[in-house]
Amino acid sequence: MAKKPTKNTSGRGQRDLTVKVKTARGRKLSSTNWLQRQLNDPYVKRAKAEGYRGRAAYKILELDDKYRFLVPGARIVDLGCAPGGWLQVAVKRANTLGERKSKAQGYVLGVDLQEVEPIAGAEIHQLDFLEDDADIKVREWLGGTADVVMSDMAASASGHKQTDHMRIMALCEAAAHFSFDVLTEGGTFVAKVLAGGAEGDLQKLLKQRFKKVANVKPPASRSDSSEKFVVATGFKGSDESD
Ligand SMILES: C[S@@+](CC[C@H](N)C(=O)[O-])C[C@H]1O[C@@H](n2cnc3c(N)ncnc32)[C@H](O)[C@@H]1O
């Protein structure tokens, strides 16, 4: 159970606002630690205050502040979009509701294994992106090209570092190949990867197809997580072998 913020005993008269979580019977220490971190995370608090569905929203906000790919009028595909924080950001920045009248109106398509509560301005479908012909389905929904393909897809953690790494890389590679099929020239691909070895192959692949490929750890990504993001900009266009 969460305890109210406690007074600092340092004697300096400052209040320690850290929320302490008591270990409850039946709850594992790892869950207690997770809960405590969640309750004290400034991004979690900010997401609540600003109406985002999760702290993940700040990762794409920070990446976009740096690389500026979510522009008004952009056509964006968000793979692994549940619960919808990235979608909320994309809808606003791409102006998919046409709220900024003087700006072009974009389009946002999200897919996820899980059901997602509707978000005004985004088209959302439930789909396992690794199933056969998933890419064909997404292309049909998209009905044209995309300016941005972004993937925050991650399978549930197995607890085995190498297995988790290989799984996320498989999702990433599927997303990258999909991006080669749908991106317009100059388009952007953004994906979450885990440090662990195999991401070098993805880098090589992306470097052949994009002008610039960067590895970024946005401030909102927890420092104790091996997660990072690959941002590939300036898609060179589809080639014959796609
Ligand atoms: C970290 S969450 C994404 C958070 C999201 N960017 C947001 O801002 O709300 C990772 C998502 O990847 C999804 N996912 C994992 N494997 C997938 C697959 N094979 N196909 C589609 N979605 C998948 C999970 O269901 C999960 O919702």
The ligand as a Tripos MOL2 file, in Angstrom:
@<TRIPOS>MOLECULE
LIG
   27    29     1     0     0
SMALL
NO_CHARGES

@<TRIPOS>ATOM
      1 C1          5.6980   -0.1500  -24.7720 C.3       1 LIG1
      2 S1          4.1520   -0.5700  -25.4110 S.3       1 LIG1
      3 C2          3.8150    0.7450  -26.5160 C.3       1 LIG1
      4 C3          3.4540    2.0290  -25.8530 C.3       1 LIG1
      5 C4          2.9450    3.0600  -26.8290 C.3       1 LIG1
      6 N1          4.0150    3.5840  -27.6510 N.3       1 LIG1
      7 C5          2.2800    4.2000  -26.1230 C.2       1 LIG1
      8 O1          2.7770    5.3250  -26.1790 O.co2     1 LIG1
      9 O2          1.2450    3.9950  -25.5060 O.co2     1 LIG1
     10 C6          4.5470   -1.8920  -26.4860 C.3       1 LIG1
     11 C7          3.3650   -2.4150  -27.2670 C.3       1 LIG1
     12 O3          3.8240   -3.3270  -28.2690 O.3       1 LIG1
     13 C8          2.7600   -4.2070  -28.5180 C.3       1 LIG1
     14 N2          3.2170   -5.3690  -29.2850 N.ar      1 LIG1
     15 C9          4.1090   -6.3040  -28.9060 C.ar      1 LIG1
     16 N3          4.2170   -7.2630  -29.8400 N.ar      1 LIG1
     17 C10         3.3900   -6.9040  -30.8550 C.ar      1 LIG1
     18 C11         3.0500   -7.5020  -32.0910 C.ar      1 LIG1
     19 N4          3.5780   -8.6660  -32.4890 N.pl3     1 LIG1
     20 N5          2.1450   -6.8730  -32.8890 N.ar      1 LIG1
     21 C12         1.5790   -5.7080  -32.4920 C.ar      1 LIG1
     22 N6          1.8520   -5.0980  -31.3160 N.ar      1 LIG1
     23 C13         2.7470   -5.6880  -30.5060 C.ar      1 LIG1
     24 C14         2.2830   -4.5600  -27.1210 C.3       1 LIG1
     25 O4          0.9700   -5.0840  -27.1640 O.3       1 LIG1
     26 C15         2.3790   -3.2110  -26.4020 C.3       1 LIG1
     27 O5          1.1430   -2.5590  -26.3760 O.3       1 LIG1
@<TRIPOS>BOND
     1     1     2 1
     2     2     3 1
     3     2    10 1
     4     3     4 1
     5     4     5 1
     6     5     6 1
     7     5     7 1
     8     7     8 2
     9     7     9 1
    10    10    11 1
    11    11    12 1
    12    11    26 1
    13    12    13 1
    14    13    14 1
    15    13    24 1
    16    14    15 ar
    17    14    23 ar
    18    15    16 ar
    19    16    17 ar
    20    17    18 ar
    21    17    23 ar
    22    18    19 1
    23    18    20 ar
    24    20    21 ar
    25    21    22 ar
    26    22    23 ar
    27    24    25 1
    28    24    26 1
    29    26    27 1
@<TRIPOS>SUBSTRUCTURE
     1 LIG1         1 GROUP 0 **** ****
